[in-house]
Amino acid sequence: MSKVCQLTGKRPIAGNNVSFSHRKTKRRFLPNLHKKRYYIPELDKWVTIKLSTSAMRTINKLGIFEYLTKLEMKGVDTGVKLK
């Protein structure tokens, strides 16, 4: 299962664990992803999306349909068909 947000494109990044003695070992910072179902009344269908919590907050602010249309206008492939 890939750890990439379908809407924002957030993905894991690499960094270092730094010990008390300042030894550095590689680690990964994973995005906070959740699988969520949304109902889109304009299309009269349910959509399951894997998204980050920041995308959830944006959906709460704008609404799912408006957010998806805004991303489609930018050319982002969300995997959700709006037509």
N, C-alpha and C positions, 0 to 999 in steps of 0.2 A: 504494500500500500504506500503510495507516494505521499510525502509530507509537504504538500503544496496546496495553498489556498486557491480555490477555483476562481475567486473574484479578485482578490488583491494581488495574487501571485507571490505571496510571502512563502519563503522556503527556508530550510535550515542554513545557518551560516557557521563558519568555523572560527574557533578562538582558542584560547589557552586557559587551562587550569593553572593558577599560580599558587604555589605552596608558600609556607612561611619562609622557607629558605630561598624563595624566588625561582625554584625549578619550574619549568614550564612544560606541560604535557598537553597534547591536542585534545580538544573536546568539541562537541557540536551544540549549538543553541537551537532548539527546536521551536517552531511556531506553535502557538496555542490554538490547535485545530479541533473542530467539532463537526460531526455529521448532523445536519439539521434538515428537517422537512418544512417547507414553506408552501402555503396555499396562495396562488396568484388568481384573484377573482377576475381580473381582466381576461385571462386565458381560460379560466374555469378548470384549472388543473393543479395537482400537487407536484412539487419539485424537491428532490433531495440533493443537497449541496454540501460539500466539505469546505468549510470556511473558517477563517480566523475570527477571534472575538472582536477585533476592530471592525471587520466587515459586518458582524452582527449588529454592532452599535450604529454603523452607518445605515443599515437596513431599518433599524428602529427609528432613526431620525428621518429618513427620506421615504421609506416604503420600498418593498421588494421590487415592484414593477418599475418604478422610476429609477432605482439604482441600476437595475439590469439594462434598461434602455440607455442610461447615461454611459455605462461601460460599453455597450454595443456601438454607440456613436463614436467612442474613442478607438474602437477597433479591437477591443479585448475579447478573446474567445472564452466565454464562460461555460460553454457546454450546455447551455439552456437555450432552447429555441423559443423565441417570442412570437413567432408567426404561425 
